[in-house]
Amino acid sequence: MWGRAGSPRDWCPRSRRKFIIANARVENCAVIYCNDGFCELCGYSRAEVMQRPCTCDFLHGPRTQRRAAAQIAQALLGAEERKVEIAFYRKDGRRGRGVAMARGRSSRE
């Protein structure tokens, strides 16, 4: 799938990036991996994030713009990476501003 061997944890062992990996071949593009940085950022445990839709709608709140959420969902349908600025909310309700890098299916599929 990614052209590398090993687990996702091995791919970016020292990365400061907070990220999730989803399976585009299952319904709702379910999250199959999230790193510790993502869990720390959003306040959810790995178990709480796994199998949720990769659109991260569980992080949406009152000031999350529908347009930004729609741009992320649209990017997941395509093969090009898209950068979207969006208001996300932590589990404890605190609002943060995030930049979501969304990329859908590989153009090689």
Stockholm file with secondary structure:
# STOCKHOLM 1.0

chainA/1-109         MWGRAGSPRDWCPRSRRKFIIANARVENCAVIYCNDGFCELCGYSRAEVMQRPCTCDFLHGPRTQRRAAAQIAQALLGAEERKVEIAFYRKDGRRGRGVAMARGRSSRE
#=GR chainA/1-109 SS CCSCCSCHHHHSTTCCCCCEEECTTSGGGBEEEECHHHHHHHCCCHHHHTTSBTTCGGGCCTTCCHHHHHHHHHHHHSSSCEEEEEEEECTTSCEEEEEEEECCSCTTC
#=GC SS_cons         CCSCCSCHHHHSTTCCCCCEEECTTSGGGBEEEECHHHHHHHCCCHHHHTTSBTTCGGGCCTTCCHHHHHHHHHHHHSSSCEEEEEEEECTTSCEEEEEEEECCSCTTC
//
